[in-house]
Amino acid sequence: MDVIAQIELLSDAAQLALVGGLFWLFAGFAAVMERRRNKTRDLARLEQVGWVPWTGLFMLAAMLGGGCLAMSLPVVLGGL
């Protein structure tokens, strides 16, 4: 619970930067999963179509994360 209390005490811009970083972390995970699905050599798995749209999730998370980081950047850099 101590971590949640520390996050609550951050400024709005710092919280937004944290959310943007988490979105980018998820975008990296989605990119790895898409690459893993495309690089399979097992023919039985190749015929099975995956149900998770990793490319779309990557694009959405990358854009949301970039937007959050861009919105918080002036305040975060100004506080240095």
PLY file of the C-alpha trace (Angstrom):
ply
format ascii 1.0
element vertex 80
property float x
property float y
property float z
element edge 79
property int vertex1
property int vertex2
end_header
0.00 0.00 0.00
2.97 2.28 0.42
3.58 2.40 -3.35
-0.01 3.46 -4.05
0.28 6.24 -1.47
3.48 7.49 -3.11
1.82 7.48 -6.55
-1.11 9.46 -5.16
1.30 12.12 -3.89
2.87 12.65 -7.33
1.81 15.62 -9.42
-0.71 15.13 -12.20
2.04 15.41 -14.81
4.18 12.79 -13.09
1.19 10.45 -12.85
0.51 11.01 -16.55
4.16 10.26 -17.36
3.91 7.05 -15.33
0.78 5.98 -17.21
2.48 6.80 -20.52
5.49 4.70 -19.57
3.22 1.80 -18.64
1.45 2.09 -22.01
4.83 1.95 -23.76
5.80 -1.07 -21.70
2.62 -2.82 -22.83
3.31 -1.74 -26.42
6.71 -3.42 -26.21
5.07 -6.59 -24.89
2.55 -6.54 -27.76
5.37 -6.09 -30.29
7.24 -9.07 -28.85
4.10 -11.22 -28.96
3.38 -10.26 -32.58
6.95 -11.08 -33.57
6.71 -14.40 -31.73
3.50 -15.28 -33.59
5.02 -14.38 -36.97
8.28 -16.29 -36.41
6.74 -19.68 -35.63
8.04 -22.68 -37.57
5.54 -25.20 -36.23
3.12 -25.84 -39.09
0.35 -26.96 -36.73
0.53 -23.64 -34.90
0.85 -21.70 -38.15
-2.58 -22.87 -39.29
-4.21 -21.71 -36.07
-5.23 -18.10 -36.24
-4.55 -16.09 -33.12
-7.44 -14.16 -31.67
-5.44 -11.32 -30.11
-4.83 -8.38 -32.49
-1.27 -7.67 -31.28
-0.50 -5.14 -34.02
-3.59 -3.08 -33.24
-2.91 -3.24 -29.52
0.68 -2.17 -30.14
-0.40 0.83 -32.19
-3.07 1.88 -29.70
-0.77 1.55 -26.68
2.13 3.30 -28.42
-0.04 6.25 -29.45
-1.69 6.59 -26.04
1.66 6.28 -24.27
3.30 8.81 -26.57
0.41 11.22 -26.06
0.57 10.88 -22.29
4.33 11.40 -22.27
4.09 14.38 -24.64
1.43 16.03 -22.46
3.48 15.57 -19.29
6.88 16.43 -20.72
6.87 20.23 -20.25
5.85 20.03 -16.60
8.18 17.15 -15.79
11.16 18.84 -17.48
10.27 22.22 -15.98
10.38 20.74 -12.51
14.05 19.82 -12.88
0 1
1 2
2 3
3 4
4 5
5 6
6 7
7 8
8 9
9 10
10 11
11 12
12 13
13 14
14 15
15 16
16 17
17 18
18 19
19 20
20 21
21 22
22 23
23 24
24 25
25 26
26 27
27 28
28 29
29 30
30 31
31 32
32 33
33 34
34 35
35 36
36 37
37 38
38 39
39 40
40 41
41 42
42 43
43 44
44 45
45 46
46 47
47 48
48 49
49 50
50 51
51 52
52 53
53 54
54 55
55 56
56 57
57 58
58 59
59 60
60 61
61 62
62 63
63 64
64 65
65 66
66 67
67 68
68 69
69 70
70 71
71 72
72 73
73 74
74 75
75 76
76 77
77 78
78 79
